[in-house]
Amino acid sequence: MSDDLSVVTGKIADGIALDEQDVRLLVGTKDLLALGTASDDARRRRHADRVSFVQVHDVPMDTAGFEAALPDQAGEARVTGRPESVAAAVSAIRAVVARVGWVPVTGFTLADLQDVSGHEVGRLGDVLTELRDAGLALVTEAAAEKLGDPQPVFEVLRECGLTVGCLTLGDAVGEAAILLLRRIATWDGAGTVCRSVAPLPRVEPSPPTTGYSDLRQVALARLLVDNIDSIQVDWARHGPKLAQVALTVGADDVDAVPAVVPDDLGRRRSPREEVRRNIVAAGFVAVRRNGCFQVLDSPDGAARE
């Protein structure tokens, strides 16, 4: 590690704000070990040794009205698919809410809701209010690259009392991803409406990324974006191995752990136990949460009422 980079990582460990030259050094280094150590320091200042995870049951829009009962392990019922109209979105949320009891119902991308709102901020507020009143607890995600001026949209979300589960980078990797991360870091109040940043690509880029580049992107997300609390990885999309290693370089939340327990595995080999084991093996304490980021288990594993 260079002396200059050592100074920057020392600042991070001490919780000292970085200047522009410090950021350039971080972005320019290829030293993944140094980046990982610094990003781990940054995530531990926020979350200590806790890593949260949520078990999600996806409900496609076209089955919302007649799908079977929610799996017992689900901490979130997530309505998936693009709504063709506001009425269709509201109807799907109402249908799922009627069946799931205490489990939060989430759904939709912010871009899709803007589409059905005609890209009018005032109309978006009306749509969000209708969905909230129907029982929507949280908007699943927003794509950072599609938010030209995010402040009016953030203000509408605040007024409606809704938050976004994760802010994504779409398919951005490398320099494009870094530019987006740096842009997100300038957004005032982003952390009041966006619960996490998901820095890994949502679709497989071409050419595919490497493990090195993926981990570097997670580490830089934690180091560059200090205005949003959590860095999230997707268990279903990126797999247990990458998700586990990402925890050691700055990630603190695991999304999309399956809620269904396969009949041939048994509860001790269920997705919940697998993700717990992976988190603990990485040196952290596993904390189960629901779709609203509310803790369901205390760190010792005792369920909360």
HUMONOR-V606660 format. One record per backbone hydrogen bond with DSSP energy under -1.0 kcal/mol. NH is the residue of the N-H (numbers start at 1). CO is the residue of the C=O. If there is no record, write none. Layout:
[[NH | CO] [NH | CO]]
This chain:
[[6 | 2] [7 | 3] [8 | 4] [9 | 5] [10 | 6] [11 | 7] [12 | 8] [13 | 9] [14 | 10] [15 | 12] [16 | 11] [23 | 19] [24 | 20] [25 | 21] [26 | 22] [27 | 23] [28 | 24] [29 | 25] [32 | 30] [35 | 31] [36 | 32] [37 | 33] [38 | 34] [39 | 35] [40 | 36] [41 | 37] [42 | 38] [43 | 39] [44 | 40] [45 | 41] [47 | 43] [48 | 44] [50 | 47] [51 | 285] [52 | 252] [53 | 287] [54 | 254] [56 | 257] [57 | 76] [59 | 78] [61 | 80] [63 | 60] [64 | 61] [66 | 63] [67 | 63] [74 | 71] [75 | 55] [77 | 104] [78 | 57] [79 | 106] [80 | 59] [89 | 85] [90 | 86] [91 | 87] [92 | 88] [93 | 89] [94 | 90] [95 | 91] [96 | 92] [97 | 93] [98 | 94] [99 | 96] [100 | 96] [103 | 100] [106 | 77] [107 | 138] [108 | 79] [110 | 141] [113 | 109] [114 | 110] [115 | 111] [116 | 112] [118 | 115] [119 | 114] [120 | 117] [124 | 120] [125 | 121] [126 | 122] [127 | 123] [128 | 124] [129 | 125] [130 | 126] [131 | 127] [132 | 128] [133 | 129] [134 | 130] [135 | 132] [136 | 131] [137 | 105] [139 | 163] [140 | 107] [141 | 108] [142 | 166] [144 | 168] [146 | 143] [147 | 144] [148 | 146] [154 | 150] [155 | 151] [156 | 152] [157 | 153] [158 | 154] [159 | 155] [160 | 156] [162 | 157] [164 | 193] [165 | 139] [166 | 140] [167 | 196] [168 | 142] [172 | 169] [176 | 173] [178 | 174] [179 | 175] [180 | 176] [181 | 177] [182 | 178] [183 | 179] [184 | 180] [185 | 181] [186 | 183] [187 | 184] [190 | 187] [192 | 189] [193 | 190] [194 | 190] [195 | 164] [197 | 230] [198 | 167] [202 | 170] [214 | 210] [215 | 211] [216 | 212] [217 | 213] [218 | 214] [219 | 215] [220 | 216] [221 | 217] [222 | 218] [223 | 219] [224 | 220] [225 | 221] [226 | 224] [232 | 197] [233 | 253] [235 | 255] [238 | 234] [239 | 235] [243 | 239] [244 | 240] [245 | 241] [246 | 242] [247 | 243] [248 | 245] [249 | 246] [251 | 246] [252 | 231] [253 | 231] [254 | 52] [255 | 233] [257 | 54] [265 | 262] [266 | 262] [269 | 266] [270 | 267] [274 | 270] [275 | 271] [276 | 272] [277 | 273] [278 | 274] [279 | 275] [280 | 276] [281 | 277] [282 | 278] [283 | 280] [284 | 279] [285 | 49] [287 | 51] [289 | 53] [290 | 294] [291 | 75] [293 | 290] [296 | 288] [297 | 288] [298 | 302] [301 | 298] [304 | 296]]
